[in-house]
Amino acid sequence: MNRANVIAKSKQMAAKINEIFGTAAIFRGQQITLAISSSESALNLESGGFRESAGWRIRFPATVQPPPKMKEKVEEVGTGRIFYITGIRHAAADASIAQEHLADADLA
């Protein structure tokens, strides 16, 4: 598979993830579609069972420029939940397969 095919497949997969898991969100004052994970369950022995953790992963298209930054706000349109970015892995501008910025986020 040549570089052009790798880039095309990578873009296709990023678009498919956004299509399947995407949700409307407000970021930097504009509505865009982002894939926001559901929080993962965690075992909390103090409460006697499972609870939802406060960590989420948000997938931004690499076309979002400048890339998202720490402490930026994302509002999910359907639920009104507000997230703040706590960690970010930017898509390198010259990377063939990096078609998304991956952010870790917590609820406000």
BELCORCOR-V190392 format. One record per run of one state. SS is the DSSP state (2 for helix, 1 for strand, 0 for the rest). FROM is the first residue (numbers start at 0). LEN is the number of residues. If there is no record, write none. Layout:
ss:SS from:FROM len:LEN
ss:SS from:FROM len:LEN
This chain:
ss:0 from:0 len:2
ss:2 from:2 len:19
ss:1 from:21 len:6
ss:0 from:27 len:2
ss:1 from:29 len:7
ss:0 from:36 len:4
ss:1 from:40 len:4
ss:0 from:44 len:4
ss:1 from:48 len:4
ss:0 from:52 len:3
ss:1 from:55 len:6
ss:0 from:61 len:11
ss:1 from:72 len:4
ss:0 from:76 len:5
ss:1 from:81 len:8
ss:0 from:89 len:10
ss:1 from:99 len:8
ss:0 from:107 len:1
